[in-house]
Amino acid sequence: MKALTWHGKGDMRCESVDDPKIEHERDAIIKVTACAICGSDLHIYDGVIPTMESGDVIGHEAMGEVVEVGSGAKGKLKVGDRVVVPFTISCGECFFCKRGYFSGCERSNPNREIAAKAWGNSPAGLFGYSHMLGGYAGGQAEYLRVPYADVGPIKVPDGLTDEQVLFLSDIFPTGYMGADFCEIKGGETIAIWGCGPVGQMSIRSAFLLGAERVIAIDTVPERLAMARDAGAITVDFHEEDVYDRIMELTNGRGADATIDAVGTEADGTASFDSVIDRVKMATFMGTDRPHVLRQAIHCTRNFGIVSVIGVYGGFLDKIPFGSAINRGLTFKMAQTPVQRYLPLLLDRVQKGEIDPSFVITHRATLEEGPDLYKTFRDKKDGCIKVVLRP
């Protein structure tokens, strides 16, 4: 089959790889009908994610048609079902899965010892996201093996297109979770850093949950325009001081809650501290560029919430924890337990409350995928979200 494979920093290829096979009775094989390039895939493209190996098939936003089902998953799936596949691989039976924390699954990462050395313990295995997180082949391919297929995939109701439901695999639940973490009860001001695909989902989710105002921070014109279309107040961090603008909008109090939808690769020209972060990463003196997290902390009101949904990988430097503890901030963060949110969000899509396909700007084939990785990475051609059709 054809698939997108990683061969080093900036080296993505479309090439032939072995077809996946049923390896466990709870597996299923799907024929991928749509997949997407995620912002967190760019961390792989940039060489930031450790334990990648040349030839790894990547991608964790995928859906398609079931073509083979293991004996242990036949009660949930049958050949011909259309399904969306969560990026988190979860057994459904362990301590965390039983409590709805599917992204903390204790069984799905066969390389959990590697993750535990870096993080103290291991989260769930993920599709196409390094050997530290299981070494699973990803979904930017013609076919995908889905472990624990009796737990993960959700069937797509008739009448919904691939593009309406594809993002249930990751960016819609992740963006919604970011807003959910803010404990919105109605009337709040929520500030969101990053107007990429996940940030766009957070903007709309915050309004769905009752926020009165959303302040969206970015510098890419197309992203800011999309945020304004959703009703957000936008701040271009190259044109305005973000802290000053948020304080002005909130009468000096700060946002009720903030969402970091950027993560480890914040813009390296945004401020002096972000320039230093870039230098530290380039010289292997630091693992991440957490400028956005620092700024979000300072812009959150006393006893407010900082919601972190951007990906970080290691030890973050110069975090203003003194500000957080002295002002009573609450931090909420996670890799998204997608299965926990799927029924609710599918229902919202079915009711017409939101159509996640609004974020798509580019549609292409797998063969065009490597070029579009660069386009997406460089924010060229108005590229916000890429959907690939194998």
N, C-alpha and C positions, 0 to 999 in steps of 0.2 A: 504494500500500500504506500501511498504518498503521505508524507508528514513533514512538519516543520521541525528542524533539529538545530540544536545549539552546538557550536564548535569553537567557542571562545568569545571574548568580548567583541561585540559588534559584528559577529559572524553567525548569521542565521541562514539556514539553507532549507530548500524544499527538496527532499530526496526520498528514495525508496527505502523502506524499512520492513521488517518482518510483520506480518499480520498478527494481531493479538489472538490469544487462545484462552479458552476457559481453563483456569488453573485451580479453582476451588469451587465447590458446589454452590456457593452463594454468589458466584460471579455472573455477570451478563456481558454480552458484547453488543455494542450499538454501532450502527452505521451513522456517522456524524453528518447531520444535515446543515448545521450551522455552528460556528464557533467564533470566538472573538479574541482580540489582543487586549489584554488587561494592562492597566498602568503598572501593576506590580510585575508583569512580565518584562517591563523595561528595566527593572533592577537586574534581572537575569541578563538581558541584552547588554547592559552596561558593565557586567562582570562583578556586580556587587554581592551576589548571592553565592555563598561558599558551597562546596561539595557538588558542584555541577560537573558532569563528565561529557567529553566530546561525543556528540551523537545522540544526546538525550532528546527525546521527544517532549516538547513543552506545550503549555496551554492548559488552563483550568476552567474555562468558560465554554461549555459544550452541551449540545443536545442532539437528539437524533431518534432513529427508529431501532427498536430491539430486533436483533437478527439471531441471537442465540441466548439461551437461558440455562444456567446450571440448575441441577435438581433442587438445591436448597432455596432458590429464589423463584421457583415456578408458582408459588402461591401468591406472589405479588406482581409478577410481570409475565407477559407472554410475548411471543414473537409477533411483531407488528405494532406493538405499543409505541406511541410517541412519548418521549420522556425528556425532562431537563435533569441534568446531573449536577448536584452540588459539588463545589470544589473541595469541600471537606469530606474525607473518607471516614466513615464512622460505623462501628459494629452494632450499635443500638442496644447493647446488653451490659456494658461495663458501668462502673460507678458514675462516670460523667455523662454518658449517653442517657442513662436512666433519669438523670436530673435535667436533661435538655441541653447540656453543655457539650454538644456533639463535636465541636472543634478541639475538645480536650480528650477525645477517645484514647483509652489506654491500650487498645489492641491493634489499631490500624497502621501504626508506624513500625515496620520491621527493623528499622535502624534507630530506634528510640534512644539507644545508648549514646549515639553521636549527638543527638539533640540535647540530651541531658547534660553532657559535658559543657555545652555552650550556655544552656539556659537553666540548669538545675533540674529540669524534668522535660518531658517531651509532650508536645501537642499531638493532635491527630496527623495522620499521613495526608498529604495533599497531592493532587494530580499535577504532574509536570513541574515540580518546584523543588528540585534538588534531592540528593540522596540522603541528606540529613532528615528530610521529611518523607522518606520512604522509597525514593527512586522510582516512583510510579510513572509510567509513560503518560503523557498529557493528551489533551483533546484537540490540538490543532493538527488533525490527521483525518484520514478517511474512516478509520474504525478506532474504537476505544474499548478497552477492557474495564469494566466497572466492578470493583470488589464490593462486597456487602450490598449487592444490588437490591436486596429485599428491604433495605433501610434507606438508601440514599435517593435514588431517582424518584421524581414525582411525575405522574402521568399528565399529559397535556389534554385538556378538554377540547372537544370539537369546536371549531369556530374561532380559535385563536391561532395566529400565525407564529412561525418560528421567532420572528423578530419581536413580537410582543412578550414572549416568555423566556427567550434565551438568557436574559440578564438576571433571571431568578437563580441562575447558577452561582452568582457572586455579587456583582456590583449593586444590584437593587437591594438584596438583603443587607449588604455591608453598609450602604448609604443609609438605609432605614434604621439599622442598628445604631449607627452614629447618632441619629436624631432621637431614637428611643432612649439611649443612654442619658440624654439631656433632661429626662423626666418632665417633658412639656405638659403643662396642665391647661395652658391657654394664656395668651397675652405676652409671652416671653420674647426677648430679643436673643437670637442665636447667631453667633459669628462663625463662619465656616471658611477655613483656609484651604484653597485648592478647588478650582472649578473644572477639574477633569471629570471623567465619567462618574466616579464615586461621589465626588463633591456635588455634582449635579443631582444625583439621586438623594443626597442628604438635604439639599435645598428644598426639593419638592416634598420629601418626607417630613421635614420640619413643619412646612405649611400644612400638610395633611394632618399632622398631630396637634395643630392648634397654635403654632408660633405666630405672634403678631408681626414680627419683623425678622428678616434674615439678612445678615450682612455677609456678602460673598467677596472673598479676597483672592485676587489673581492678577496677572498682567497680560494674559493672552486675549486679544480683542474678541475673538470668536467665542471663547469661553465666557468672558464677561457679558457678551451680548446674550448668550443662552441663559445665563443666570438672571439677567434683567427680564427676559421673556417669562421667567417663572415668578417674577415679582420681587426679586431680591434687590437690595441696595448694594451697589458694587463699589469696591475700592481697588484701584490699581496701585499695587505696592511700589511701583516705580515712579508714580506720580504724586502719591500722598503718603504721609506718615500714618501707618496703620493704627498704632496706639492712639495717636492724637485724634484721628477720625472716629474711632470707636468711642472714645471718651466724649467727644463732642456729641455724638448721636445718642449717648446714654446719660447725658448730664453729669459726666464724671464718675459714674458708678461702675461701668464695665458691662459686658454682655452677661446675661443670666447663665449662659452656657456657651462653650466654644467647642468646635469640632476640628481636629487636625486630620484632614483628608489628604495630606501630602506625604508624610513619612520621611524616610531616610534621605531622599535626594531633593531637598529643598533648593530653590534657586540660589546658586552660588554668588549672585551679584546683589542680592536683596539688601544686605547690610554688612557691616564690618565683621560681625561674628560669623555670618554665613561664608564669607571669604576665608576666614580662618578655618572653618570646618572643612571647606574644600581642600585647602592645603594639607590639613591633617590626614584626610582620607587619601590624598595623592601620595603622601609620604608614609602611609601605613601607621600613622600615629593616632588615628581615630577610625571608628567603624561606621559612623553615621553623620548626617548633617542635620541636626535637630533645631535649626533656627525657628521653624514654625512652632514647635512645641514650646520653646522659650517664650515666644511672642504670645501664644495663646494663653499661657499661664498669666502673664502680666495683664492681658486684656479681659480676663474673667473677673466678674465682681466677687466681692467677699462672699464666702460660702456658696459659690457657684460650682459648676461642673465642667471639667475638661474631659472631652470625649475623644479618644485617640483610635482612629481606624486606619490611618496610614501605616504602612509596614516599616518597622524598625528591626534591625538585626542583631545589634550588639550592645556595647557599653556607651551610653550617651554622655557627652561631656558638657559641663557648665550649665546644668539644668537648675533654674532658680527655685530650689526646693524650699528655701527660706521663705520666699513669697507664698508658696503653696501652704505651708504649715501655719504661718502667722495669720493668713487670711482665710483659713478654713476651707480650702478647695477640696473637692472630691474628684478623683480620677477614675474613669471607666474606660476599659480597653479590651480588645479581644480579636483573635482571628474569628471570623463570624461562624457561629453554629447554625449554618444555613438551614438545616432541616427544621430547626425550631421556628423559623420565620416563614417557611415555604407555604403552608396552608393559608395563613393570613394574607400574604402578599399576592398569592395566586387569586384569592378571592377579590382583592382590590383591583387587580387587572381585569378580572371577569366583569366586575361591576362598572368598569369604565372610569374608576377614580383616578387612574394613572395608566398611561401607555409608555412603558420604558423605552420603546423604540425611538422616542424623540431624540435620543442622544447620538444616534448613528449618523455619521457623516461620510463614511467610506464603506463600500461593498466591493469584495474582490474574491479571487480564487486563491487556493493555497499557494499556487505558483507565484502569485504576486505578493505573498506574505512577507518575504524578506525585505523587499523594497518598502513595504508599508510599515514595517518595524522602524525603519530609519525615518520615514515621514512622520510617524507618530512621535517618535523620540524627539525629533527636532521641531515639533509643533508647526510643520509646514502644511500648506494647502488647506488650511482651516481644519486640520484633522483633530477630531475629538474622540471618536470611537470607530474602530474598524471591525466589521463583521466579515468573516470568510466563509465561503461555500465550497466545501471539498468536492 
